Amino acid sequence: MTKQLPEIFCDLNAGAEVNSYRLTSGSFADLEKLGLTPQQAVGMRFSFNGGVDEDESGRLADIMFDGTIVKDDKWGYLAVTDSKGIYWRLKAS
């Protein structure tokens, strides 16, 4: 059984570099709910939720990716996707 990663918000419109997205106020709020500061979260793995979208078949789904938080000198705190990349998590009907 795969251990579920803590989930935090990620604005997929806040792209910074290839396969990385700047953390926004929603991301920081979710980290705070987990009892973490951005500094403490560096190097930790999370599931990042970009909100409701539609999959290739038009079904409602959350657009997601698993990855790690890093601190970048230019962009600040970033969510970096793992090799799996972006995927859809179907919404319950």
FENQUI-V122946 format. One record per residue. SS is DSSP state (A for helix, B for strand, O for the rest). D_FIRST is the distance of its C-alpha to the first C-alpha in Angstrom with 2 decimals. Layout:
# FENQUI-V122946
ss=[SS	SS]
d_first=[D_FIRST	D_FIRST]
This chain:
# FENQUI-V122946
ss=[O	O	O	O	O	O	B	B	B	O	O	O	O	O	B	B	B	O	O	B	B	B	O	O	A	A	A	A	A	A	A	A	A	O	O	O	O	A	A	A	A	B	O	O	B	B	B	B	B	B	B	B	B	B	O	O	O	O	O	B	B	B	B	B	B	B	B	B	B	B	B	B	O	O	O	B	B	B	B	B	B	O	O	O	O	O	B	B	B	B	O	O	O]
d_first=[0.00	3.80	6.45	9.11	12.38	15.63	17.64	21.31	24.10	25.47	28.74	28.42	32.23	32.42	31.76	33.19	32.44	30.54	26.88	27.59	28.56	30.59	29.15	31.30	32.23	29.27	26.89	28.84	28.83	25.04	24.85	27.47	25.51	22.74	25.58	25.75	28.70	28.45	29.54	26.75	24.13	25.38	22.81	19.85	17.08	16.92	16.34	19.97	21.24	24.57	25.32	25.98	26.93	27.02	24.97	26.94	27.61	28.95	26.18	25.60	22.59	21.73	22.32	19.59	18.72	16.55	18.76	20.74	23.88	26.95	30.59	33.10	36.82	37.90	35.32	33.96	30.31	28.19	24.71	24.01	21.61	19.26	19.87	17.90	20.64	21.16	19.28	19.75	17.59	19.46	21.13	20.98	24.25]
